Amino acid sequence: MYRFFVPCQNITKDKIIILDRSELHHIKDVLRLKPEDKVLIFDEKENEYKAIIKRFFIKGLEAKIIEKYKINKKTEKIKITVACAIPKKARMDEIVDKLTQLGTEKIIAMITERVIVRWKDDKKETQLRRYQRIALSAVKQSRSFKLPLIEIKDIKEVLKEKGFDLKLIPTLTEENARPLNKVLNQITKPKSILVLIGPEGDFSPYELSLAKAAGCIPVSLGDLVLRVETAVIAVVSYLRFLYM
């Protein structure tokens, strides 16, 4: 069965209303589903529903709930938040997609001194909605149920965030940065991790000093100079392999 996302507000005890235009287009024009076809629906509260399409109307469709499930998932061993400096072009799209597939709890598109991409407030909102759509598509594709929280913040705002057992900042320029694996081997298993990934050209010396003052541990990812999108996936994949 095909699987779609519907927010809780559009789900009642026995009925689901789909109003999202992109989902409707996919259902009607791409998949060509019809009344009496069965579908799977999931919401942001980790519920899943088996439903049957009852009718289409001008701007939506109505489906009847056949069964409801509370998703029985394993408790996550760690929660990972990634604050990634916004790279040029559309590479942040790929980062959001891959981090969502890897089960990242929170994704922050981060503005640093050396980030070239700068948006006004209205453009920020447009980009945020774009990232949320990409994350939703990744959740459906990977058959996951975890929609990450996505934000756009300046590095100074990111460093004010609380509640992490471990804060890591991979860097090329910090002389005292230790290999990531050695750092992780010497600490108690964390439950919540913040990872800051810098832009091309790395963080500025001022940003590094702010990060260290906020409790971030400078780490090295080896001798190779990685692109932003490579570094972020490498770190999160390693953390998942190690702790999950």
Stockholm file with secondary structure:
# STOCKHOLM 1.0

chainA/1-244         MYRFFVPCQNITKDKIIILDRSELHHIKDVLRLKPEDKVLIFDEKENEYKAIIKRFFIKGLEAKIIEKYKINKKTEKIKITVACAIPKKARMDEIVDKLTQLGTEKIIAMITERVIVRWKDDKKETQLRRYQRIALSAVKQSRSFKLPLIEIKDIKEVLKEKGFDLKLIPTLTEENARPLNKVLNQITKPKSILVLIGPEGDFSPYELSLAKAAGCIPVSLGDLVLRVETAVIAVVSYLRFLYM
#=GR chainA/1-244 SS CEEEECCGGGBCSSEEEECCHHHHHIIIIISCCCTTCEEEEECTTSEEEEEEEEEEETTEEEEEEEEEEECCCCCCSCEEEEEEECCSTTHHHHHHHHHHHTTCSEEEEEECTTCCCCCCHHHHHHHHHHHHHHHHHHHHHHTCCCCCEEEEEEHHHHTTCCCCSEEEEECSSCTTCEEHHHHHHTSCCCSEEEEEECCTTCCCHHHHHHHHHTTCEEEECCSSCCCHHHHHHHHHHHHHHHHC
#=GC SS_cons         CEEEECCGGGBCSSEEEECCHHHHHIIIIISCCCTTCEEEEECTTSEEEEEEEEEEETTEEEEEEEEEEECCCCCCSCEEEEEEECCSTTHHHHHHHHHHHTTCSEEEEEECTTCCCCCCHHHHHHHHHHHHHHHHHHHHHHTCCCCCEEEEEEHHHHTTCCCCSEEEEECSSCTTCEEHHHHHHTSCCCSEEEEEECCTTCCCHHHHHHHHHTTCEEEECCSSCCCHHHHHHHHHHHHHHHHC
//
